[in-house]
Amino acid sequence: MFALVAKRILELEDAIADRRARLEHLEGQLPPEPPRLEDVALVMERLPTLGQRLAELPRAELRALFESLQLTVTYFPDTRDAVVEITLRAGTTKGHDDAQVCSVPPVGFEPTLGRF
């Protein structure tokens, strides 16, 4: 019985060490600091304004737009809140996909930007 427990403990310790190594690798890929709100706002100002035209777009074009942004909207009916997320892609470098996931906060709050 003790041998089985000891073996399982070693397996779990190996799994923990593996996950810690993967976490350190992922943390090493993070930028030194997230983008500044001012920089994001400047980029957003340069984007064409489509808000008024979204209702006019054919369904296929609207679906293609949302899929290209990987748009996710989670609605909470109890509080009447929604969480909106999009994924902005800067491009692909040597097989590495550089994606920026942005959560759009309610008015008056700073966005949380995460890089994956």
DRENFI-80221 format. One record per atom (N, C-alpha, C): atom name; x, y, z; residue number from 1. Coordinates in steps of 0.2 Angstrom, whole numbers, plus 5000, padded with zeros to 4 digits. Example, Ala and Ser with C-alpha at 12.3 -4.5 7.8 and 13.67 -1.06 7.14 Angstrom:
REM DRENFI-80221
 atom   c1   c2   c3  nr
    N 5066 4972 5039   1
   CA 5062 4978 5039   1
    C 5066 4984 5039   1
    N 5064 4989 5035   2
   CA 5068 4995 5036   2
    C 5064 5000 5039   2
This chain:
REM DRENFI-80221
 atom   c1   c2   c3  nr
    N 5004 4994 5000   1
   CA 5000 5000 5000   1
    C 5004 5006 5000   1
    N 5010 5006 5004   2
   CA 5014 5012 5005   2
    C 5018 5013 4998   2
    N 5019 5008 4995   3
   CA 5023 5009 4988   3
    C 5018 5012 4983   3
    N 5012 5010 4983   4
   CA 5007 5013 4978   4
    C 5006 5021 4980   4
    N 5006 5022 4986   5
   CA 5005 5029 4988   5
    C 5011 5033 4986   5
    N 5017 5030 4988   6
   CA 5023 5034 4986   6
    C 5024 5035 4978   6
    N 5022 5030 4975   7
   CA 5022 5030 4967   7
    C 5018 5036 4965   7
    N 5012 5036 4968   8
   CA 5007 5041 4966   8
    C 5009 5048 4968   8
    N 5012 5049 4973   9
   CA 5015 5055 4976   9
    C 5021 5058 4971   9
    N 5025 5053 4968  10
   CA 5030 5055 4963  10
    C 5027 5057 4957  10
    N 5021 5054 4955  11
   CA 5018 5055 4948  11
    C 5015 5063 4949  11
    N 5012 5064 4955  12
   CA 5009 5071 4956  12
    C 5014 5076 4956  12
    N 5020 5075 4959  13
   CA 5026 5079 4960  13
    C 5028 5081 4953  13
    N 5029 5076 4949  14
   CA 5031 5077 4942  14
    C 5026 5081 4938  14
    N 5020 5080 4939  15
   CA 5015 5084 4935  15
    C 5015 5091 4938  15
    N 5016 5092 4944  16
   CA 5016 5099 4947  16
    C 5023 5102 4944  16
    N 5028 5099 4943  17
   CA 5034 5102 4940  17
    C 5033 5103 4933  17
    N 5030 5099 4929  18
   CA 5029 5100 4922  18
    C 5024 5106 4921  18
    N 5019 5107 4925  19
   CA 5014 5113 4925  19
    C 5018 5119 4927  19
    N 5022 5119 4932  20
   CA 5026 5125 4934  20
    C 5031 5127 4928  20
    N 5034 5122 4925  21
   CA 5038 5124 4919  21
    C 5034 5127 4913  21
    N 5029 5124 4912  22
   CA 5024 5127 4907  22
    C 5022 5134 4908  22
    N 5020 5135 4915  23
   CA 5018 5142 4917  23
    C 5024 5147 4916  23
    N 5030 5145 4918  24
   CA 5036 5149 4917  24
    C 5037 5151 4910  24
    N 5036 5146 4906  25
   CA 5037 5147 4898  25
    C 5032 5152 4896  25
    N 5025 5151 4898  26
   CA 5020 5156 4896  26
    C 5021 5163 4898  26
    N 5023 5163 4905  27
   CA 5025 5170 4908  27
    C 5030 5173 4904  27
    N 5035 5169 4902  28
   CA 5041 5172 4898  28
    C 5038 5175 4891  28
    N 5033 5173 4889  29
   CA 5030 5176 4882  29
    C 5026 5182 4883  29
    N 5024 5184 4889  30
   CA 5020 5190 4890  30
    C 5025 5196 4889  30
    N 5021 5201 4886  31
   CA 5025 5207 4885  31
    C 5027 5210 4892  31
    N 5032 5215 4892  32
   CA 5034 5217 4899  32
    C 5028 5221 4902  32
    N 5024 5224 4898  33
   CA 5018 5228 4901  33
    C 5013 5228 4896  33
    N 5007 5228 4898  34
   CA 5001 5228 4894  34
    C 5001 5235 4890  34
    N 4997 5235 4884  35
   CA 4997 5241 4880  35
    C 4993 5246 4884  35
    N 4995 5253 4883  36
   CA 4992 5258 4887  36
    C 4985 5260 4884  36
    N 4981 5262 4888  37
   CA 4974 5264 4886  37
    C 4974 5269 4880  37
    N 4979 5274 4881  38
   CA 4980 5279 4876  38
    C 4982 5276 4869  38
    N 4986 5271 4869  39
   CA 4988 5268 4863  39
    C 4982 5264 4860  39
    N 4979 5261 4864  40
   CA 4973 5257 4861  40
    C 4968 5262 4858  40
    N 4966 5268 4862  41
   CA 4962 5273 4860  41
    C 4964 5276 4853  41
    N 4970 5277 4852  42
   CA 4973 5280 4846  42
    C 4971 5275 4840  42
    N 4973 5269 4841  43
   CA 4971 5264 4836  43
    C 4964 5263 4834  43
    N 4960 5263 4840  44
   CA 4952 5263 4839  44
    C 4950 5269 4835  44
    N 4953 5275 4836  45
   CA 4951 5281 4832  45
    C 4952 5280 4825  45
    N 4957 5276 4823  46
   CA 4959 5275 4816  46
    C 4955 5270 4812  46
    N 4951 5266 4816  47
   CA 4947 5261 4813  47
    C 4941 5264 4810  47
    N 4939 5262 4804  48
   CA 4933 5265 4801  48
    C 4927 5264 4806  48
    N 4922 5268 4806  49
   CA 4916 5268 4810  49
    C 4911 5264 4806  49
    N 4910 5258 4809  50
   CA 4905 5253 4806  50
    C 4899 5253 4810  50
    N 4899 5255 4816  51
   CA 4893 5254 4820  51
    C 4886 5256 4817  51
    N 4886 5262 4814  52
   CA 4879 5263 4811  52
    C 4877 5259 4805  52
    N 4882 5256 4802  53
   CA 4881 5252 4796  53
    C 4880 5244 4797  53
    N 4882 5242 4803  54
   CA 4881 5235 4805  54
    C 4874 5232 4803  54
    N 4869 5236 4804  55
   CA 4862 5233 4803  55
    C 4861 5233 4795  55
    N 4865 5237 4791  56
   CA 4864 5236 4784  56
    C 4868 5231 4781  56
    N 4873 5228 4784  57
   CA 4877 5223 4781  57
    C 4873 5216 4780  57
    N 4874 5213 4774  58
   CA 4871 5206 4773  58
    C 4873 5202 4779  58
    N 4869 5197 4780  59
   CA 4871 5192 4786  59
    C 4877 5189 4785  59
    N 4879 5187 4779  60
   CA 4885 5183 4778  60
    C 4891 5188 4779  60
    N 4891 5194 4777  61
   CA 4897 5199 4779  61
    C 4897 5200 4786  61
    N 4891 5201 4790  62
   CA 4891 5202 4797  62
    C 4894 5196 4801  62
    N 4892 5190 4798  63
   CA 4895 5184 4802  63
    C 4903 5183 4800  63
    N 4905 5185 4794  64
   CA 4912 5185 4793  64
    C 4916 5190 4797  64
    N 4913 5196 4798  65
   CA 4916 5201 4802  65
    C 4917 5198 4810  65
    N 4911 5196 4812  66
   CA 4911 5193 4819  66
    C 4916 5187 4820  66
    N 4916 5183 4815  67
   CA 4921 5177 4816  67
    C 4928 5179 4815  67
    N 4929 5184 4811  68
   CA 4936 5186 4810  68
    C 4939 5190 4817  68
    N 4934 5193 4821  69
   CA 4936 5196 4827  69
    C 4935 5191 4833  69
    N 4933 5185 4831  70
   CA 4931 5180 4836  70
    C 4927 5183 4842  70
    N 4922 5187 4840  71
   CA 4918 5190 4845  71
    C 4914 5185 4849  71
    N 4914 5187 4856  72
   CA 4911 5183 4861  72
    C 4907 5188 4865  72
    N 4900 5187 4866  73
   CA 4896 5191 4870  73
    C 4893 5187 4875  73
    N 4894 5188 4882  74
   CA 4891 5184 4887  74
    C 4886 5189 4890  74
    N 4880 5187 4891  75
   CA 4875 5192 4893  75
    C 4872 5189 4900  75
    N 4872 5193 4905  76
   CA 4869 5191 4912  76
    C 4862 5195 4913  76
    N 4857 5191 4912  77
   CA 4850 5194 4912  77
    C 4849 5197 4919  77
    N 4851 5194 4924  78
   CA 4849 5196 4931  78
    C 4852 5203 4932  78
    N 4858 5205 4930  79
   CA 4861 5212 4931  79
    C 4860 5216 4925  79
    N 4858 5213 4919  80
   CA 4857 5216 4913  80
    C 4864 5219 4910  80
    N 4869 5215 4912  81
   CA 4876 5217 4910  81
    C 4878 5212 4904  81
    N 4883 5214 4900  82
   CA 4886 5210 4895  82
    C 4894 5211 4895  82
    N 4897 5205 4894  83
   CA 4904 5205 4893  83
    C 4906 5204 4886  83
    N 4909 5208 4883  84
   CA 4911 5208 4876  84
    C 4918 5207 4875  84
    N 4920 5201 4871  85
   CA 4927 5200 4870  85
    C 4928 5199 4862  85
    N 4934 5202 4860  86
   CA 4936 5201 4853  86
    C 4944 5199 4853  86
    N 4946 5196 4848  87
   CA 4953 5194 4847  87
    C 4956 5198 4842  87
    N 4961 5202 4843  88
   CA 4964 5206 4838  88
    C 4971 5202 4836  88
    N 4972 5201 4829  89
   CA 4978 5197 4827  89
    C 4982 5202 4824  89
    N 4988 5202 4826  90
   CA 4993 5207 4823  90
    C 4996 5203 4817  90
    N 4996 5197 4816  91
   CA 4999 5193 4811  91
    C 5002 5187 4813  91
    N 5005 5183 4809  92
   CA 5008 5177 4810  92
    C 5016 5177 4809  92
    N 5020 5176 4814  93
   CA 5027 5176 4813  93
    C 5030 5169 4814  93
    N 5033 5166 4809  94
   CA 5036 5159 4809  94
    C 5031 5154 4813  94
    N 5025 5154 4811  95
   CA 5020 5149 4814  95
    C 5018 5151 4821  95
    N 5020 5157 4823  96
   CA 5017 5159 4830  96
    C 5012 5164 4829  96
    N 5006 5163 4831  97
   CA 5000 5167 4830  97
    C 5000 5173 4836  97
    N 5001 5179 4834  98
   CA 5001 5184 4839  98
    C 4994 5187 4840  98
    N 4991 5185 4845  99
   CA 4984 5187 4847  99
    C 4983 5191 4853  99
    N 4979 5196 4852 100
   CA 4978 5200 4858 100
    C 4970 5200 4860 100
    N 4969 5198 4866 101
   CA 4962 5197 4868 101
    C 4960 5203 4872 101
    N 4954 5206 4870 102
   CA 4952 5212 4873 102
    C 4945 5212 4876 102
    N 4944 5213 4882 103
   CA 4938 5213 4885 103
    C 4936 5220 4885 103
    N 4930 5221 4883 104
   CA 4927 5228 4882 104
    C 4923 5230 4889 104
    N 4925 5234 4893 105
   CA 4922 5235 4899 105
    C 4916 5240 4899 105
    N 4912 5240 4904 106
   CA 4906 5245 4904 106
    C 4909 5252 4903 106
    N 4905 5257 4901 107
   CA 4907 5264 4901 107
    C 4910 5266 4908 107
    N 4915 5269 4908 108
   CA 4918 5272 4914 108
    C 4923 5268 4917 108
    N 4925 5262 4914 109
   CA 4930 5257 4917 109
    C 4935 5256 4912 109
    N 4941 5255 4914 110
   CA 4947 5254 4910 110
    C 4947 5247 4907 110
    N 4948 5246 4901 111
   CA 4948 5239 4898 111
    C 4954 5235 4901 111
    N 4953 5228 4902 112
   CA 4958 5223 4904 112
    C 4960 5220 4897 112
    N 4967 5221 4896 113
   CA 4970 5218 4890 113
    C 4974 5212 4892 113
    N 4973 5207 4889 114
   CA 4977 5201 4890 114
    C 4980 5198 4883 114
    N 4986 5196 4884 115
   CA 4990 5193 4878 115
    C 4990 5186 4879 115
    N 4988 5182 4873 116
   CA 4989 5175 4874 116
    C 4992 5172 4868 116
